[in-house]
Amino acid sequence: MSKIEFGRTYRDCITRFQGIATGHSHYISGCSQVLLQPGVDKDGKLLEGHWFDEQRLEEVAVIGQITLDNGATPGRDVPAPKR
């Protein structure tokens, strides 16, 4: 069971990369990873999110949780990207 809550801010304890948890993947091998999406840079350019092993993450001081209402627009029905 994951301890990660979508919409909360986490930091990777090794790289110190920080972002909002927007995705979670659990593999057959037992590995669980979380997608952290940072904000934008000083010019307003969207920064790229990165996947991290769940056990490496620590929650940043709780400043609230972002939630989205997807009732009317739940998103596209397409498979997740593969790398």
PDB file with one MODEL, atoms N, CA, C and O in Angstrom:
MODEL        1
ATOM      1  N   MET A   1       0.849  -1.186   0.000  1.00  0.00           N
ATOM      2  CA  MET A   1       0.000   0.000   0.000  1.00  0.00           C
ATOM      3  C   MET A   1       0.888   1.240   0.000  1.00  0.00           C
ATOM      4  O   MET A   1       1.826   1.343   0.790  1.00  0.00           O
ATOM      5  N   SER A   2       0.592   2.150  -0.864  1.00  0.00           N
ATOM      6  CA  SER A   2       1.400   3.364  -1.008  1.00  0.00           C
ATOM      7  C   SER A   2       1.106   4.362   0.109  1.00  0.00           C
ATOM      8  O   SER A   2      -0.034   4.515   0.547  1.00  0.00           O
ATOM      9  N   LYS A   3       2.157   5.030   0.552  1.00  0.00           N
ATOM     10  CA  LYS A   3       1.995   6.092   1.546  1.00  0.00           C
ATOM     11  C   LYS A   3       1.883   7.455   0.871  1.00  0.00           C
ATOM     12  O   LYS A   3       1.636   8.464   1.531  1.00  0.00           O
ATOM     13  N   ILE A   4       2.065   7.478  -0.432  1.00  0.00           N
ATOM     14  CA  ILE A   4       2.062   8.719  -1.195  1.00  0.00           C
ATOM     15  C   ILE A   4       0.626   9.163  -1.470  1.00  0.00           C
ATOM     16  O   ILE A   4      -0.234   8.352  -1.813  1.00  0.00           O
ATOM     17  N   GLU A   5       0.384  10.458  -1.314  1.00  0.00           N
ATOM     18  CA  GLU A   5      -0.920  11.031  -1.630  1.00  0.00           C
ATOM     19  C   GLU A   5      -0.742  12.004  -2.789  1.00  0.00           C
ATOM     20  O   GLU A   5       0.069  12.927  -2.716  1.00  0.00           O
ATOM     21  N   PHE A   6      -1.507  11.790  -3.860  1.00  0.00           N
ATOM     22  CA  PHE A   6      -1.446  12.695  -5.000  1.00  0.00           C
ATOM     23  C   PHE A   6      -1.765  14.122  -4.566  1.00  0.00           C
ATOM     24  O   PHE A   6      -2.618  14.344  -3.707  1.00  0.00           O
ATOM     25  N   GLY A   7      -1.069  15.088  -5.170  1.00  0.00           N
ATOM     26  CA  GLY A   7      -1.328  16.490  -4.877  1.00  0.00           C
ATOM     27  C   GLY A   7      -0.491  17.046  -3.742  1.00  0.00           C
ATOM     28  O   GLY A   7      -0.510  18.253  -3.503  1.00  0.00           O
ATOM     29  N   ARG A   8       0.239  16.203  -3.040  1.00  0.00           N
ATOM     30  CA  ARG A   8       1.121  16.669  -1.966  1.00  0.00           C
ATOM     31  C   ARG A   8       2.544  16.816  -2.506  1.00  0.00           C
ATOM     32  O   ARG A   8       2.908  16.195  -3.504  1.00  0.00           O
ATOM     33  N   THR A   9       3.337  17.643  -1.836  1.00  0.00           N
ATOM     34  CA  THR A   9       4.706  17.916  -2.276  1.00  0.00           C
ATOM     35  C   THR A   9       5.684  16.988  -1.560  1.00  0.00           C
ATOM     36  O   THR A   9       5.641  16.837  -0.340  1.00  0.00           O
ATOM     37  N   TYR A  10       6.578  16.365  -2.356  1.00  0.00           N
ATOM     38  CA  TYR A  10       7.593  15.444  -1.829  1.00  0.00           C
ATOM     39  C   TYR A  10       8.965  15.838  -2.358  1.00  0.00           C
ATOM     40  O   TYR A  10       9.090  16.536  -3.365  1.00  0.00           O
ATOM     41  N   ARG A  11      10.003  15.365  -1.643  1.00  0.00           N
ATOM     42  CA  ARG A  11      11.393  15.626  -2.030  1.00  0.00           C
ATOM     43  C   ARG A  11      12.144  14.303  -2.010  1.00  0.00           C
ATOM     44  O   ARG A  11      11.980  13.491  -1.100  1.00  0.00           O
ATOM     45  N   ASP A  12      12.970  14.103  -3.032  1.00  0.00           N
ATOM     46  CA  ASP A  12      13.831  12.922  -3.084  1.00  0.00           C
ATOM     47  C   ASP A  12      14.978  13.136  -2.109  1.00  0.00           C
ATOM     48  O   ASP A  12      15.668  14.153  -2.181  1.00  0.00           O
ATOM     49  N   CYS A  13      15.192  12.189  -1.195  1.00  0.00           N
ATOM     50  CA  CYS A  13      16.201  12.373  -0.148  1.00  0.00           C
ATOM     51  C   CYS A  13      17.628  12.293  -0.686  1.00  0.00           C
ATOM     52  O   CYS A  13      18.557  12.685   0.020  1.00  0.00           O
ATOM     53  N   ILE A  14      17.836  11.803  -1.902  1.00  0.00           N
ATOM     54  CA  ILE A  14      19.182  11.713  -2.458  1.00  0.00           C
ATOM     55  C   ILE A  14      19.514  12.941  -3.303  1.00  0.00           C
ATOM     56  O   ILE A  14      20.535  13.591  -3.078  1.00  0.00           O
ATOM     57  N   THR A  15      18.659  13.260  -4.274  1.00  0.00           N
ATOM     58  CA  THR A  15      18.951  14.371  -5.193  1.00  0.00           C
ATOM     59  C   THR A  15      18.404  15.712  -4.711  1.00  0.00           C
ATOM     60  O   THR A  15      18.824  16.762  -5.196  1.00  0.00           O
ATOM     61  N   ARG A  16      17.478  15.683  -3.769  1.00  0.00           N
ATOM     62  CA  ARG A  16      16.789  16.869  -3.241  1.00  0.00           C
ATOM     63  C   ARG A  16      15.807  17.457  -4.252  1.00  0.00           C
ATOM     64  O   ARG A  16      15.303  18.562  -4.051  1.00  0.00           O
ATOM     65  N   PHE A  17      15.528  16.727  -5.344  1.00  0.00           N
ATOM     66  CA  PHE A  17      14.527  17.142  -6.320  1.00  0.00           C
ATOM     67  C   PHE A  17      13.179  17.177  -5.620  1.00  0.00           C
ATOM     68  O   PHE A  17      12.862  16.285  -4.834  1.00  0.00           O
ATOM     69  N   GLN A  18      12.389  18.197  -5.900  1.00  0.00           N
ATOM     70  CA  GLN A  18      11.128  18.397  -5.194  1.00  0.00           C
ATOM     71  C   GLN A  18      10.008  18.669  -6.189  1.00  0.00           C
ATOM     72  O   GLN A  18      10.208  19.360  -7.189  1.00  0.00           O
ATOM     73  N   GLY A  19       8.830  18.122  -5.908  1.00  0.00           N
ATOM     74  CA  GLY A  19       7.685  18.378  -6.767  1.00  0.00           C
ATOM     75  C   GLY A  19       6.416  17.782  -6.198  1.00  0.00           C
ATOM     76  O   GLY A  19       6.425  17.146  -5.143  1.00  0.00           O
ATOM     77  N   ILE A  20       5.331  17.996  -6.910  1.00  0.00           N
ATOM     78  CA  ILE A  20       4.022  17.495  -6.495  1.00  0.00           C
ATOM     79  C   ILE A  20       3.824  16.102  -7.079  1.00  0.00           C
ATOM     80  O   ILE A  20       4.096  15.875  -8.258  1.00  0.00           O
ATOM     81  N   ALA A  21       3.351  15.170  -6.257  1.00  0.00           N
ATOM     82  CA  ALA A  21       3.100  13.799  -6.706  1.00  0.00           C
ATOM     83  C   ALA A  21       1.904  13.795  -7.647  1.00  0.00           C
ATOM     84  O   ALA A  21       0.782  14.106  -7.249  1.00  0.00           O
ATOM     85  N   THR A  22       2.166  13.432  -8.919  1.00  0.00           N
ATOM     86  CA  THR A  22       1.102  13.427  -9.915  1.00  0.00           C
ATOM     87  C   THR A  22       0.896  12.063 -10.557  1.00  0.00           C
ATOM     88  O   THR A  22      -0.066  11.875 -11.301  1.00  0.00           O
ATOM     89  N   GLY A  23       1.778  11.111 -10.287  1.00  0.00           N
ATOM     90  CA  GLY A  23       1.640   9.778 -10.866  1.00  0.00           C
ATOM     91  C   GLY A  23       2.254   8.727  -9.967  1.00  0.00           C
ATOM     92  O   GLY A  23       3.149   9.026  -9.177  1.00  0.00           O
ATOM     93  N   HIS A  24       1.777   7.499 -10.083  1.00  0.00           N
ATOM     94  CA  HIS A  24       2.298   6.393  -9.279  1.00  0.00           C
ATOM     95  C   HIS A  24       2.285   5.142 -10.140  1.00  0.00           C
ATOM     96  O   HIS A  24       1.316   4.879 -10.852  1.00  0.00           O
ATOM     97  N   SER A  25       3.363   4.373 -10.074  1.00  0.00           N
ATOM     98  CA  SER A  25       3.462   3.142 -10.841  1.00  0.00           C
ATOM     99  C   SER A  25       3.998   2.040  -9.940  1.00  0.00           C
ATOM    100  O   SER A  25       4.980   2.230  -9.222  1.00  0.00           O
ATOM    101  N   HIS A  26       3.339   0.881  -9.985  1.00  0.00           N
ATOM    102  CA  HIS A  26       3.777  -0.261  -9.188  1.00  0.00           C
ATOM    103  C   HIS A  26       4.050  -1.405 -10.165  1.00  0.00           C
ATOM    104  O   HIS A  26       3.156  -1.824 -10.900  1.00  0.00           O
ATOM    105  N   TYR A  27       5.281  -1.906 -10.170  1.00  0.00           N
ATOM    106  CA  TYR A  27       5.705  -2.916 -11.130  1.00  0.00           C
ATOM    107  C   TYR A  27       5.623  -4.326 -10.548  1.00  0.00           C
ATOM    108  O   TYR A  27       5.618  -4.505  -9.330  1.00  0.00           O
ATOM    109  N   ILE A  28       5.560  -5.306 -11.415  1.00  0.00           N
ATOM    110  CA  ILE A  28       5.473  -6.702 -11.006  1.00  0.00           C
ATOM    111  C   ILE A  28       6.665  -7.118 -10.145  1.00  0.00           C
ATOM    112  O   ILE A  28       6.560  -8.037  -9.333  1.00  0.00           O
ATOM    113  N   SER A  29       7.786  -6.445 -10.325  1.00  0.00           N
ATOM    114  CA  SER A  29       8.994  -6.746  -9.556  1.00  0.00           C
ATOM    115  C   SER A  29       8.907  -6.248  -8.113  1.00  0.00           C
ATOM    116  O   SER A  29       9.759  -6.570  -7.284  1.00  0.00           O
ATOM    117  N   GLY A  30       7.868  -5.459  -7.821  1.00  0.00           N
ATOM    118  CA  GLY A  30       7.699  -4.928  -6.470  1.00  0.00           C
ATOM    119  C   GLY A  30       8.134  -3.487  -6.333  1.00  0.00           C
ATOM    120  O   GLY A  30       7.907  -2.871  -5.292  1.00  0.00           O
ATOM    121  N   CYS A  31       8.757  -2.935  -7.363  1.00  0.00           N
ATOM    122  CA  CYS A  31       9.216  -1.549  -7.330  1.00  0.00           C
ATOM    123  C   CYS A  31       8.029  -0.601  -7.481  1.00  0.00           C
ATOM    124  O   CYS A  31       7.193  -0.783  -8.366  1.00  0.00           O
ATOM    125  N   SER A  32       7.959   0.405  -6.622  1.00  0.00           N
ATOM    126  CA  SER A  32       6.933   1.442  -6.725  1.00  0.00           C
ATOM    127  C   SER A  32       7.623   2.768  -6.969  1.00  0.00           C
ATOM    128  O   SER A  32       8.542   3.142  -6.242  1.00  0.00           O
ATOM    129  N   GLN A  33       7.175   3.481  -8.002  1.00  0.00           N
ATOM    130  CA  GLN A  33       7.757   4.772  -8.319  1.00  0.00           C
ATOM    131  C   GLN A  33       6.676   5.841  -8.364  1.00  0.00           C
ATOM    132  O   GLN A  33       5.510   5.573  -8.652  1.00  0.00           O
ATOM    133  N   VAL A  34       7.110   7.072  -8.066  1.00  0.00           N
ATOM    134  CA  VAL A  34       6.208   8.213  -8.027  1.00  0.00           C
ATOM    135  C   VAL A  34       6.736   9.283  -8.968  1.00  0.00           C
ATOM    136  O   VAL A  34       7.936   9.555  -8.994  1.00  0.00           O
ATOM    137  N   LEU A  35       5.840   9.891  -9.742  1.00  0.00           N
ATOM    138  CA  LEU A  35       6.198  10.987 -10.633  1.00  0.00           C
ATOM    139  C   LEU A  35       6.066  12.296  -9.873  1.00  0.00           C
ATOM    140  O   LEU A  35       4.983  12.645  -9.402  1.00  0.00           O
ATOM    141  N   LEU A  36       7.187  13.027  -9.755  1.00  0.00           N
ATOM    142  CA  LEU A  36       7.173  14.344  -9.122  1.00  0.00           C
ATOM    143  C   LEU A  36       7.234  15.409 -10.208  1.00  0.00           C
ATOM    144  O   LEU A  36       8.119  15.391 -11.063  1.00  0.00           O
ATOM    145  N   GLN A  37       6.287  16.331 -10.162  1.00  0.00           N
ATOM    146  CA  GLN A  37       6.224  17.416 -11.141  1.00  0.00           C
ATOM    147  C   GLN A  37       6.575  18.719 -10.430  1.00  0.00           C
ATOM    148  O   GLN A  37       5.832  19.173  -9.560  1.00  0.00           O
ATOM    149  N   PRO A  38       7.720  19.327 -10.802  1.00  0.00           N
ATOM    150  CA  PRO A  38       8.084  20.602 -10.180  1.00  0.00           C
ATOM    151  C   PRO A  38       7.234  21.728 -10.772  1.00  0.00           C
ATOM    152  O   PRO A  38       6.405  21.490 -11.651  1.00  0.00           O
ATOM    153  N   GLY A  39       7.437  22.916 -10.301  1.00  0.00           N
ATOM    154  CA  GLY A  39       6.709  24.070 -10.824  1.00  0.00           C
ATOM    155  C   GLY A  39       7.299  24.549 -12.133  1.00  0.00           C
ATOM    156  O   GLY A  39       7.709  23.746 -12.971  1.00  0.00           O
ATOM    157  N   VAL A  40       7.341  25.852 -12.305  1.00  0.00           N
ATOM    158  CA  VAL A  40       7.911  26.466 -13.507  1.00  0.00           C
ATOM    159  C   VAL A  40       9.171  27.224 -13.131  1.00  0.00           C
ATOM    160  O   VAL A  40       9.383  27.544 -11.962  1.00  0.00           O
ATOM    161  N   ASP A  41      10.020  27.515 -14.135  1.00  0.00           N
ATOM    162  CA  ASP A  41      11.234  28.283 -13.856  1.00  0.00           C
ATOM    163  C   ASP A  41      10.902  29.773 -13.794  1.00  0.00           C
ATOM    164  O   ASP A  41       9.737  30.159 -13.897  1.00  0.00           O
ATOM    165  N   LYS A  42      11.921  30.602 -13.627  1.00  0.00           N
ATOM    166  CA  LYS A  42      11.711  32.046 -13.442  1.00  0.00           C
ATOM    167  C   LYS A  42      11.083  32.717 -14.657  1.00  0.00           C
ATOM    168  O   LYS A  42      10.527  33.809 -14.550  1.00  0.00           O
ATOM    169  N   ASP A  43      11.174  32.051 -15.833  1.00  0.00           N
ATOM    170  CA  ASP A  43      10.585  32.593 -17.058  1.00  0.00           C
ATOM    171  C   ASP A  43       9.193  32.027 -17.327  1.00  0.00           C
ATOM    172  O   ASP A  43       8.581  32.337 -18.348  1.00  0.00           O
ATOM    173  N   GLY A  44       8.698  31.204 -16.420  1.00  0.00           N
ATOM    174  CA  GLY A  44       7.379  30.607 -16.591  1.00  0.00           C
ATOM    175  C   GLY A  44       7.369  29.354 -17.448  1.00  0.00           C
ATOM    176  O   GLY A  44       6.301  28.863 -17.815  1.00  0.00           O
ATOM    177  N   LYS A  45       8.561  28.824 -17.775  1.00  0.00           N
ATOM    178  CA  LYS A  45       8.669  27.611 -18.586  1.00  0.00           C
ATOM    179  C   LYS A  45       8.411  26.386 -17.714  1.00  0.00           C
ATOM    180  O   LYS A  45       8.964  26.259 -16.622  1.00  0.00           O
ATOM    181  N   LEU A  46       7.565  25.491 -18.211  1.00  0.00           N
ATOM    182  CA  LEU A  46       7.240  24.273 -17.493  1.00  0.00           C
ATOM    183  C   LEU A  46       8.456  23.366 -17.401  1.00  0.00           C
ATOM    184  O   LEU A  46       9.094  23.084 -18.416  1.00  0.00           O
ATOM    185  N   LEU A  47       8.786  22.903 -16.198  1.00  0.00           N
ATOM    186  CA  LEU A  47       9.917  22.005 -15.979  1.00  0.00           C
ATOM    187  C   LEU A  47       9.459  20.555 -16.093  1.00  0.00           C
ATOM    188  O   LEU A  47       8.291  20.244 -15.863  1.00  0.00           O
ATOM    189  N   GLU A  48      10.385  19.675 -16.449  1.00  0.00           N
ATOM    190  CA  GLU A  48      10.067  18.267 -16.650  1.00  0.00           C
ATOM    191  C   GLU A  48       9.976  17.516 -15.321  1.00  0.00           C
ATOM    192  O   GLU A  48      10.799  17.713 -14.427  1.00  0.00           O
ATOM    193  N   GLY A  49       8.967  16.656 -15.206  1.00  0.00           N
ATOM    194  CA  GLY A  49       8.824  15.807 -14.032  1.00  0.00           C
ATOM    195  C   GLY A  49       9.731  14.598 -14.143  1.00  0.00           C
ATOM    196  O   GLY A  49      10.186  14.256 -15.234  1.00  0.00           O
ATOM    197  N   HIS A  50      10.000  13.941 -13.007  1.00  0.00           N
ATOM    198  CA  HIS A  50      10.870  12.764 -12.981  1.00  0.00           C
ATOM    199  C   HIS A  50      10.287  11.713 -12.041  1.00  0.00           C
ATOM    200  O   HIS A  50       9.594  12.037 -11.077  1.00  0.00           O
ATOM    201  N   TRP A  51      10.583  10.443 -12.342  1.00  0.00           N
ATOM    202  CA  TRP A  51      10.127   9.305 -11.528  1.00  0.00           C
ATOM    203  C   TRP A  51      11.183   8.964 -10.483  1.00  0.00           C
ATOM    204  O   TRP A  51      12.380   8.971 -10.769  1.00  0.00           O
ATOM    205  N   PHE A  52      10.722   8.664  -9.260  1.00  0.00           N
ATOM    206  CA  PHE A  52      11.615   8.294  -8.157  1.00  0.00           C
ATOM    207  C   PHE A  52      11.032   7.100  -7.413  1.00  0.00           C
ATOM    208  O   PHE A  52       9.815   6.949  -7.310  1.00  0.00           O
ATOM    209  N   ASP A  53      11.925   6.246  -6.891  1.00  0.00           N
ATOM    210  CA  ASP A  53      11.473   5.146  -6.051  1.00  0.00           C
ATOM    211  C   ASP A  53      10.762   5.720  -4.837  1.00  0.00           C
ATOM    212  O   ASP A  53      11.231   6.677  -4.222  1.00  0.00           O
ATOM    213  N   GLU A  54       9.635   5.128  -4.503  1.00  0.00           N
ATOM    214  CA  GLU A  54       8.797   5.652  -3.428  1.00  0.00           C
ATOM    215  C   GLU A  54       9.522   5.746  -2.090  1.00  0.00           C
ATOM    216  O   GLU A  54       9.314   6.704  -1.345  1.00  0.00           O
ATOM    217  N   GLN A  55      10.371   4.766  -1.772  1.00  0.00           N
ATOM    218  CA  GLN A  55      11.029   4.772  -0.461  1.00  0.00           C
ATOM    219  C   GLN A  55      12.049   5.896  -0.308  1.00  0.00           C
ATOM    220  O   GLN A  55      12.507   6.162   0.804  1.00  0.00           O
ATOM    221  N   ARG A  56      12.412   6.561  -1.405  1.00  0.00           N
ATOM    222  CA  ARG A  56      13.369   7.674  -1.344  1.00  0.00           C
ATOM    223  C   ARG A  56      12.690   9.012  -1.064  1.00  0.00           C
ATOM    224  O   ARG A  56      13.375  10.020  -0.892  1.00  0.00           O
ATOM    225  N   LEU A  57      11.369   9.042  -1.016  1.00  0.00           N
ATOM    226  CA  LEU A  57      10.658  10.309  -0.897  1.00  0.00           C
ATOM    227  C   LEU A  57      10.283  10.655   0.531  1.00  0.00           C
ATOM    228  O   LEU A  57       9.935   9.792   1.337  1.00  0.00           O
ATOM    229  N   GLU A  58      10.365  11.950   0.816  1.00  0.00           N
ATOM    230  CA  GLU A  58       9.929  12.473   2.111  1.00  0.00           C
ATOM    231  C   GLU A  58       8.977  13.628   1.826  1.00  0.00           C
ATOM    232  O   GLU A  58       9.199  14.424   0.913  1.00  0.00           O
ATOM    233  N   GLU A  59       7.922  13.704   2.613  1.00  0.00           N
ATOM    234  CA  GLU A  59       6.953  14.776   2.397  1.00  0.00           C
ATOM    235  C   GLU A  59       7.538  16.102   2.869  1.00  0.00           C
ATOM    236  O   GLU A  59       8.144  16.191   3.937  1.00  0.00           O
ATOM    237  N   VAL A  60       7.343  17.118   2.053  1.00  0.00           N
ATOM    238  CA  VAL A  60       7.777  18.466   2.404  1.00  0.00           C
ATOM    239  C   VAL A  60       6.732  19.035   3.354  1.00  0.00           C
ATOM    240  O   VAL A  60       5.576  18.613   3.329  1.00  0.00           O
ATOM    241  N   ALA A  61       7.129  19.990   4.193  1.00  0.00           N
ATOM    242  CA  ALA A  61       6.204  20.597   5.145  1.00  0.00           C
ATOM    243  C   ALA A  61       4.828  20.772   4.511  1.00  0.00           C
ATOM    244  O   ALA A  61       4.698  21.379   3.448  1.00  0.00           O
ATOM    245  N   VAL A  62       3.824  20.245   5.159  1.00  0.00           N
ATOM    246  CA  VAL A  62       2.478  20.241   4.605  1.00  0.00           C
ATOM    247  C   VAL A  62       1.959  21.668   4.457  1.00  0.00           C
ATOM    248  O   VAL A  62       1.747  22.380   5.438  1.00  0.00           O
ATOM    249  N   ILE A  63       1.762  22.060   3.205  1.00  0.00           N
ATOM    250  CA  ILE A  63       1.229  23.391   2.929  1.00  0.00           C
ATOM    251  C   ILE A  63      -0.111  23.292   2.221  1.00  0.00           C
ATOM    252  O   ILE A  63      -0.645  24.286   1.729  1.00  0.00           O
ATOM    253  N   GLY A  64      -0.633  22.105   2.178  1.00  0.00           N
ATOM    254  CA  GLY A  64      -1.908  21.883   1.518  1.00  0.00           C
ATOM    255  C   GLY A  64      -1.781  20.825   0.444  1.00  0.00           C
ATOM    256  O   GLY A  64      -0.682  20.401   0.086  1.00  0.00           O
ATOM    257  N   GLN A  65      -2.915  20.413  -0.056  1.00  0.00           N
ATOM    258  CA  GLN A  65      -2.950  19.383  -1.072  1.00  0.00           C
ATOM    259  C   GLN A  65      -3.731  19.919  -2.262  1.00  0.00           C
ATOM    260  O   GLN A  65      -4.810  20.490  -2.103  1.00  0.00           O
ATOM    261  N   ILE A  66      -3.181  19.731  -3.444  1.00  0.00           N
ATOM    262  CA  ILE A  66      -3.847  20.158  -4.661  1.00  0.00           C
ATOM    263  C   ILE A  66      -4.822  19.065  -5.077  1.00  0.00           C
ATOM    264  O   ILE A  66      -4.465  17.888  -5.102  1.00  0.00           O
ATOM    265  N   THR A  67      -6.041  19.449  -5.399  1.00  0.00           N
ATOM    266  CA  THR A  67      -7.025  18.505  -5.890  1.00  0.00           C
ATOM    267  C   THR A  67      -7.620  19.041  -7.184  1.00  0.00           C
ATOM    268  O   THR A  67      -7.702  20.252  -7.388  1.00  0.00           O
ATOM    269  N   LEU A  68      -8.027  18.141  -8.041  1.00  0.00           N
ATOM    270  CA  LEU A  68      -8.649  18.507  -9.313  1.00  0.00           C
ATOM    271  C   LEU A  68     -10.016  17.858  -9.406  1.00  0.00           C
ATOM    272  O   LEU A  68     -10.192  16.719  -8.974  1.00  0.00           O
ATOM    273  N   ASP A  69     -10.986  18.569  -9.966  1.00  0.00           N
ATOM    274  CA  ASP A  69     -12.311  18.012 -10.202  1.00  0.00           C
ATOM    275  C   ASP A  69     -12.353  17.508 -11.635  1.00  0.00           C
ATOM    276  O   ASP A  69     -12.459  18.293 -12.578  1.00  0.00           O
ATOM    277  N   ASN A  70     -12.271  16.203 -11.791  1.00  0.00           N
ATOM    278  CA  ASN A  70     -12.263  15.598 -13.123  1.00  0.00           C
ATOM    279  C   ASN A  70     -13.611  15.005 -13.494  1.00  0.00           C
ATOM    280  O   ASN A  70     -13.697  14.185 -14.409  1.00  0.00           O
ATOM    281  N   GLY A  71     -14.658  15.407 -12.797  1.00  0.00           N
ATOM    282  CA  GLY A  71     -15.979  14.844 -13.047  1.00  0.00           C
ATOM    283  C   GLY A  71     -16.458  15.039 -14.473  1.00  0.00           C
ATOM    284  O   GLY A  71     -16.982  14.104 -15.077  1.00  0.00           O
ATOM    285  N   ALA A  72     -16.290  16.243 -15.029  1.00  0.00           N
ATOM    286  CA  ALA A  72     -16.776  16.528 -16.379  1.00  0.00           C
ATOM    287  C   ALA A  72     -15.748  16.176 -17.445  1.00  0.00           C
ATOM    288  O   ALA A  72     -16.116  15.861 -18.577  1.00  0.00           O
ATOM    289  N   THR A  73     -14.465  16.226 -17.099  1.00  0.00           N
ATOM    290  CA  THR A  73     -13.410  15.943 -18.074  1.00  0.00           C
ATOM    291  C   THR A  73     -12.368  15.034 -17.434  1.00  0.00           C
ATOM    292  O   THR A  73     -11.342  15.512 -16.950  1.00  0.00           O
ATOM    293  N   PRO A  74     -12.624  13.718 -17.429  1.00  0.00           N
ATOM    294  CA  PRO A  74     -11.719  12.785 -16.745  1.00  0.00           C
ATOM    295  C   PRO A  74     -10.404  12.532 -17.440  1.00  0.00           C
ATOM    296  O   PRO A  74      -9.570  11.808 -16.895  1.00  0.00           O
ATOM    297  N   GLY A  75     -10.173  13.083 -18.602  1.00  0.00           N
ATOM    298  CA  GLY A  75      -8.899  12.884 -19.295  1.00  0.00           C
ATOM    299  C   GLY A  75      -9.052  11.973 -20.495  1.00  0.00           C
ATOM    300  O   GLY A  75     -10.125  11.431 -20.762  1.00  0.00           O
ATOM    301  N   ARG A  76      -7.953  11.820 -21.208  1.00  0.00           N
ATOM    302  CA  ARG A  76      -7.972  11.003 -22.427  1.00  0.00           C
ATOM    303  C   ARG A  76      -7.867   9.530 -22.101  1.00  0.00           C
ATOM    304  O   ARG A  76      -7.192   9.133 -21.150  1.00  0.00           O
ATOM    305  N   ASP A  77      -8.539   8.730 -22.897  1.00  0.00           N
ATOM    306  CA  ASP A  77      -8.487   7.282 -22.725  1.00  0.00           C
ATOM    307  C   ASP A  77      -7.423   6.712 -23.656  1.00  0.00           C
ATOM    308  O   ASP A  77      -7.726   6.087 -24.673  1.00  0.00           O
ATOM    309  N   VAL A  78      -6.153   6.949 -23.272  1.00  0.00           N
ATOM    310  CA  VAL A  78      -5.021   6.456 -24.049  1.00  0.00           C
ATOM    311  C   VAL A  78      -4.028   5.788 -23.100  1.00  0.00           C
ATOM    312  O   VAL A  78      -3.990   6.115 -21.914  1.00  0.00           O
ATOM    313  N   PRO A  79      -3.231   4.860 -23.609  1.00  0.00           N
ATOM    314  CA  PRO A  79      -2.244   4.214 -22.743  1.00  0.00           C
ATOM    315  C   PRO A  79      -1.158   5.189 -22.280  1.00  0.00           C
ATOM    316  O   PRO A  79      -0.898   6.205 -22.925  1.00  0.00           O
ATOM    317  N   ALA A  80      -0.541   4.862 -21.167  1.00  0.00           N
ATOM    318  CA  ALA A  80       0.547   5.660 -20.633  1.00  0.00           C
ATOM    319  C   ALA A  80       1.752   5.594 -21.566  1.00  0.00           C
ATOM    320  O   ALA A  80       1.932   4.593 -22.261  1.00  0.00           O
ATOM    321  N   PRO A  81       2.581   6.638 -21.597  1.00  0.00           N
ATOM    322  CA  PRO A  81       3.767   6.600 -22.456  1.00  0.00           C
ATOM    323  C   PRO A  81       4.771   5.555 -21.990  1.00  0.00           C
ATOM    324  O   PRO A  81       4.862   5.261 -20.798  1.00  0.00           O
ATOM    325  N   LYS A  82       5.526   4.992 -22.934  1.00  0.00           N
ATOM    326  CA  LYS A  82       6.552   3.990 -22.606  1.00  0.00           C
ATOM    327  C   LYS A  82       7.915   4.561 -22.914  1.00  0.00           C
ATOM    328  O   LYS A  82       8.088   5.280 -23.897  1.00  0.00           O
ATOM    329  N   ARG A  83       8.891   4.240 -22.068  1.00  0.00           N
ATOM    330  CA  ARG A  83      10.269   4.673 -22.302  1.00  0.00           C
ATOM    331  C   ARG A  83      11.173   3.493 -22.333  1.00  0.00           C
ATOM    332  O   ARG A  83      12.381   3.645 -22.519  1.00  0.00           O
TER     333      ARG A  83
ENDMDL
END
